[in-house]
């Protein structure tokens, strides 16, 4: 399920998946021409339950948006710390830090 989220002054279309059986429990798929990797692949962000913990996981990748990613869910139903982390990762610019 695609939905729009507000990140700073931008609006981004995402799909959110929950797969409680893997380290990267949450997968965020980004939609739009800026996130199309070609060959059917899209930019994604994989996250564990606690992505900022030293044993946590938070990594951008590219992949195919399919049912193997887990159960679709709404962005607003993610834990608040996960929502905040996603917005931080999207808006982070190492050149302007």
C-alpha positions as CSV (number, residue, x, y, z in Angstrom):
1,X,0.0,0.0,0.0
2,X,1.5,3.3,-1.1
3,X,1.1,6.4,1.1
4,X,2.6,9.8,1.3
5,X,4.7,11.0,4.2
6,X,5.9,14.5,5.0
7,X,9.7,14.9,5.5
8,X,10.7,18.5,6.1
9,X,9.3,20.4,3.2
10,X,9.1,17.4,1.0
11,X,6.4,14.7,0.5
12,X,7.6,11.2,-0.3
13,X,5.6,8.2,-1.4
14,X,6.5,5.0,0.4
15,X,5.3,1.5,1.0
16,X,6.0,0.0,4.5
17,X,6.4,-3.7,5.3
18,X,6.8,-5.7,8.5
19,X,8.6,-9.0,8.5
20,X,9.0,-10.0,12.2
21,X,11.1,-13.1,11.2
22,X,14.2,-11.2,10.0
23,X,16.9,-8.8,11.4
24,X,15.7,-6.2,9.0
25,X,12.1,-6.4,10.3
26,X,10.9,-3.2,8.6
27,X,11.4,-2.4,4.9
28,X,10.5,1.0,3.5
29,X,10.2,1.1,-0.3
30,X,10.5,4.6,-1.8
31,X,8.5,5.3,-5.0
32,X,9.0,7.9,-7.7
33,X,11.5,8.6,-10.5
34,X,14.2,9.6,-8.0
35,X,14.0,6.1,-6.4
36,X,13.7,3.9,-9.5
37,X,16.9,1.9,-9.8
38,X,15.9,0.3,-13.2
39,X,15.3,-3.4,-14.0
40,X,12.3,-3.3,-11.6
41,X,14.3,-2.4,-8.6
42,X,13.6,0.5,-6.2
43,X,15.5,2.2,-3.4
44,X,14.6,0.7,0.0
45,X,15.6,1.1,3.7
46,X,15.8,-2.0,5.9
47,X,15.5,-1.5,9.6
48,X,15.7,-3.6,12.8
49,X,13.4,-3.0,15.8
50,X,16.1,-0.6,17.2
51,X,18.1,0.8,14.3
52,X,20.2,3.2,16.4
53,X,21.4,0.6,18.9
54,X,25.0,-0.6,18.4
55,X,23.6,-4.0,17.4
56,X,20.8,-2.5,15.3
57,X,20.4,-2.4,11.6
58,X,19.6,0.5,9.2
59,X,20.7,0.2,5.6
60,X,19.7,1.6,2.2
61,X,19.6,-1.0,-0.6
62,X,17.8,-1.6,-3.8
63,X,15.4,-4.5,-4.4
64,X,12.2,-5.7,-5.9
65,X,8.9,-4.6,-4.1
66,X,7.2,-7.9,-3.6
67,X,5.5,-10.0,-0.9
68,X,8.8,-11.4,0.4
69,X,9.3,-8.1,2.2
70,X,6.6,-8.9,4.7
71,X,3.1,-7.8,5.7
72,X,2.1,-4.4,4.4
73,X,1.4,-1.8,7.1
74,X,0.7,1.9,7.4
75,X,3.6,4.3,8.2
76,X,1.6,5.8,11.1
77,X,1.4,2.4,12.7
78,X,5.2,2.0,12.9
79,X,6.7,2.7,16.4
80,X,7.4,6.4,16.8
81,X,11.2,5.9,17.1
82,X,11.1,4.0,13.8
83,X,9.2,6.8,12.1
84,X,11.6,9.4,13.4
85,X,14.6,7.3,12.3
86,X,13.2,6.9,8.8
87,X,12.6,10.6,8.4
88,X,16.1,11.4,9.7
89,X,17.7,8.9,7.3
90,X,15.8,10.4,4.3
91,X,16.7,14.0,5.2
92,X,20.3,13.4,6.3
93,X,22.8,15.2,4.0
94,X,26.4,14.5,5.0
95,X,27.6,17.5,3.0
96,X,25.5,19.9,5.2
97,X,25.9,18.3,8.6
